[in-house]
Amino acid sequence: MLRNRLGLQENRQAFEKALASEKKKILVCAGTGASGSVEIYKYLIRLMQKKIFLV
């Protein structure tokens, strides 16, 4: 429970730290009805490589 502004700031810092440590993911459905999903996946891989994100 937040009791004052300092508590809010401390919670914000804790949440920012937790969010930064999470591994980000993008899921692309490649099921039988998902036409074009392979092309989307390949495009996203190229984008990530251009931006120097780990793939």
C-alpha positions as CSV (number, residue, x, y, z in Angstrom):
1,M,0.0,0.0,0.0
2,L,1.3,3.4,-0.9
3,R,1.5,5.9,1.9
4,N,3.4,8.8,0.4
5,R,5.2,10.1,-2.7
6,L,8.5,8.5,-1.7
7,G,6.7,5.1,-1.6
8,L,5.4,5.7,-5.1
9,Q,8.8,6.7,-6.4
10,E,10.4,3.5,-4.8
11,N,7.7,1.3,-6.4
12,R,8.2,3.0,-9.8
13,Q,12.0,2.3,-9.6
14,A,11.4,-1.3,-8.7
15,F,8.9,-1.8,-11.5
16,E,11.2,-0.2,-14.0
17,K,14.1,-2.5,-13.0
18,A,11.9,-5.5,-13.2
19,L,10.6,-4.5,-16.7
20,A,14.1,-3.9,-18.0
21,S,15.2,-7.4,-16.9
22,E,12.4,-9.1,-18.7
23,K,13.1,-10.8,-22.0
24,K,10.9,-9.4,-24.8
25,K,9.2,-11.7,-27.2
26,I,7.2,-11.4,-30.4
27,L,5.1,-14.4,-31.3
28,V,4.1,-15.1,-34.9
29,C,1.3,-17.6,-35.5
30,A,2.3,-20.1,-38.2
31,G,-0.7,-22.3,-38.0
32,T,-2.5,-23.9,-41.0
33,G,-4.7,-20.8,-41.5
34,A,-1.9,-18.2,-41.0
35,S,-1.0,-17.4,-44.6
36,G,2.0,-15.2,-45.0
37,S,3.3,-15.8,-41.5
38,V,6.7,-17.2,-42.7
39,E,7.3,-14.0,-44.6
40,I,6.3,-11.9,-41.6
41,Y,8.7,-13.9,-39.4
42,K,11.6,-13.5,-41.9
43,Y,10.9,-9.7,-42.2
44,L,10.9,-9.3,-38.4
45,I,14.2,-11.2,-38.2
46,R,15.8,-8.9,-40.8
47,L,14.5,-5.8,-38.8
48,M,16.0,-7.1,-35.6
49,Q,19.3,-7.8,-37.3
50,K,19.4,-4.3,-38.7
51,K,18.7,-2.8,-35.3
52,I,21.3,-5.0,-33.8
53,F,18.9,-6.8,-31.4
54,L,19.8,-10.2,-30.4
55,V,17.7,-12.8,-32.3
